[in-house]
Amino acid sequence: LRPTPGLLRRATLGAGPIRGMLVAGGFLWVVSGAAVYRVSPTFGTKQVGVLSTPVGAVAMASNGLQVLMVDGSFGYVLTLATEAVEKIADVDFPLGVTSCTYIDGYFIVTGNGTGQFYWSTLLDGSDWNGLDFASAEGAPDAAVACIADHRELWIFGENTTEVFLNTGDAAQPFERAGNAFIEHGCASPWSVAKLDNTVFWLGTDDRGEGTVWRAAGYSPQRISTYAIERAIASYGSIADAVAYTYQDQGHDFYMLNFPTGETTWCYDAAVGEWHERCYRDPLSGALNRHRGQVQAFYGRRQVLGDWQDGRLYSLEHDVATDDGATILRLRSTQAASDLDAMNRVFYGRFEVDLEKGQGNTVDPGADPIMLMRYSNDGGYTWSNAREARMGRAGEYRTRCKWERCGSGRSRVWEVSWTDPVVSALFGATAHAEVGDA
């Protein structure tokens, strides 16, 4: 279990929040609050324009000459050659769209409460024809999101999804791809993202909501677990969920943020497992959703934009804090017991195998401490936390262990640390004996 990377602040772009990011023309283009910024590879910044709205997600796409931006109210075009940002004045541009993509020379937009999607003229996001639209007609639900994948156009509805192809017909270029009709829709337009050579999204349909899907061809494959779906069902709303994806050291991650639920869930496509990422409030110690809201791979770095203010970060494995804030590393086990007779189990020692001797040369973290606590009722109540040393710098033979760990019938172990050290957790061993009753 490798620790998640920390956040290193690279720039601050106004008061924020960071609403959208895209790499095009050799620069990173960022929407922070109402302002549009150009960010250089050395993280020098320049404001190049202003949008009419200061909050809410901004979808962005590029045709190589322009960047199209939609904010749920209006559309804007950034011309890369001049760095000018202009609101789309064409009366045929559909106002209120929330999603955009690019395919085969066309910008595509959707999400204005209808079942329709619209396309621009070739290579010009400022020019729209009122007759250039089509409808996802397989079901009478509204289209909420669009994404181009493998030169196919995916139109996500509230309850269903349809796939379209560019036929080359200048008058009506997009037609549905045969029987490519999926009986699952999209719960949030900002949850749709590409990863691992396919498409991921947070689903909904006329039978329920809250399942996370990945496309396997035209067949959706459920990747969320019962535990994840139970957590999602507890949030007051999932319509505001925002996702981004990134690749790191051979792992592909789908990061799914729930602003209403104040939670971030992360799916690792390489191993098919989930974990939770949090931001630990430096003042209260409360665990909130991760700071990252939007992502771009730029200058060989994974760059994240903050959901609350104007900070830009890079993900760094040798950074053990989130821009100075303590990161909580926590792992717990499933409940363990004597399943044959349900006898009490006596635990003489509990020992954690980890990357030892990774302490810092100065505090904090010069002599890092791991905390252990346990539960004997499956995780409802817990013992007091007990400490064990993880090893100062170079103390590679340190044994992180606890003696005389009591007894119980449904034991759950939990270990955690907050010292700013980068240390991997390999496993743990409990030395136990089964009693007679």
C-alpha positions, 0 to 999 in steps of 0.5 A: 500500500503506497501512500497517495501523493501530496500536493505541491502548490505551483501557482495561485490564480485569483480567488478561484475556484478553479473551474476548468483546465485544458492544455492546448497550443503549448500552454495550460488554459485555466478558468479561475472564478470568472477569469481565464488564465494562460499558464506557462510550463514554469507556472508563470501566469497571465490573465487573458479574458473574463467569463460572465459567470464566476462559479460552476463547472466549465467544460473545455475542448480544443480544435487546435486553433481555438478553445471552446468553453461552456459554463452552463449559461454561455459559450466562449471561444479562446483563439490560441493565436491571439489569446483573445477570449470572446463570448459566442455572439452567434444567435444560433449557439444553444445557450445553457449547455453544460458539456462540450467535446471535439471530433473530426473538426466539429465542436459538439455541445449538449446539456440544455435540457433537451434531447438534442446535441449541436455541432459547430461549423468545421474548425470554428467554434464561433460559427453555429447553424441553427439547423446543425443538430440531431436528437438522441431519440432512443428514449425521451430523456434529456441529453446531459453530457457528450464525449468523443472516444475512438472517433465515436460520439457518446451522448449521455442522457438522463436514463440512457446513452447513445453512440453516434458516428461521423458518416461524412455527410456534410448536411447531417454528419452524425448518425447513431451507430447501429444498435449502440444503445445503452440502458443506463444514463448519467447522473452528473454531466461532469462525471464522464471521463476517459480512462484505460482506453474507455469511458467512465461515468456515474450512472442513473436510469429509471430503476435507480442511481449511484452505480459507477460504470465503465464501457466495455465496448457498448456494454456497461460494466459495473465497477462500483461495489456495494459499499461504495454504492451505499455511501453514494446513496447517503449523499444529499445529491449526486447531480453535482459529482465531478470526476477527473482521471490521471495516470501515475506509475502504471496505475490509472485513477478515476477520481470522483468528487461529491461536493454535497457529500464532502467525499472523494472516491478513487478507483484504481483501474490497474487493480480494480479497487477503490480507496478514499482520499481526503483533505484534513482541515488543519484547524479542526482536523475534520476530513473533507473531500480532496482539494483537487477538482480538475486535472491536466497533464502538463509539463510532465506533471499531474496538475490539479485545480482547487475546488474552493480557491485559486490554487494550482497544485502538482501531485508529488510522491516525495511531498508528504503534505497537502500544501502544508496540511497534514495527510492522514494515512489510515488502513483498517481490516475486515472483522476477524474471529474464530468462525468455527465456534465463535470462541474468544480469541486472545491476541498476544502481539500485533505487528505491522510490516512497513517501509521503516526508517523513513523519518525526516532529518528534522521535525515534524516527522523526525521520529514518526509514530504509528497509531493502532486501535482495535474494535471487538464489535466489528467496528462500532466501538474502539479501544484507545489508540496506542503508539509505536515507532516507525523508525528515525531516518536510517533505523531500518530494523525498527519493529512497529509492534504492540504487545498484550492486545486483549481478546475479542470475537469480532476483531477489527484492526486499524492503523494510521499516521499523520507524521509527514513521512513517505512510508509504504505499508506492506502488511500486518500479523496478529499473534493469536490463540483461540480460547475455549469459550 
